[in-house]
Amino acid sequence: MGRGARKLTLAVHVVTSVGWVGLSLSMVVLAIMGVTTKDAAIAKGVYYAMYVFDDTSVTVFSLAAAITGILLSCGTKWGLLLHWWIIVKWVITLFMTFFAWFVIHPTVMEASERTAEAGGAAPDPGAAGDFLAWSVPLLFVLLTVAAVVSVYKPWGRTSRGKAAQPAGRRTRNA
């Protein structure tokens, strides 16, 4: 990957990753508001906002962060399977993306439907609201872990990475 392409890919990766973290924190605030409010209109609005974020921005940012991460891994010295920190980030990203699509999204829709049915009564998002109140913060923590791992790059090279390392550099754990 050329220098210009690498810098552009890195910029897109950083922006989308940071955006994903920000969206995740917003989802945490909304999930907690949804389960703690006694106002049905607020609960309905909160879960609808989560639905809109999840259906649009979270999907775009998670996919863009994942794709640019792969491009950076494959197109730079780091390599996709050469360093443990990259594998850990990739596992976190895959887990989060699939969990968001196949678990969080339907749960947000269920909580939204349950609060929409309140019709002036106290909102009851039920188990869906409770699940979102603990799982969404957990996802934010996972994204934070991925960001910290990116900065510190711990654990060294994989066995494949050690084998691919130039002979003169094999004594260092880079």
Beta strands, then each sheet from edge to edge (+ up, - down):
end
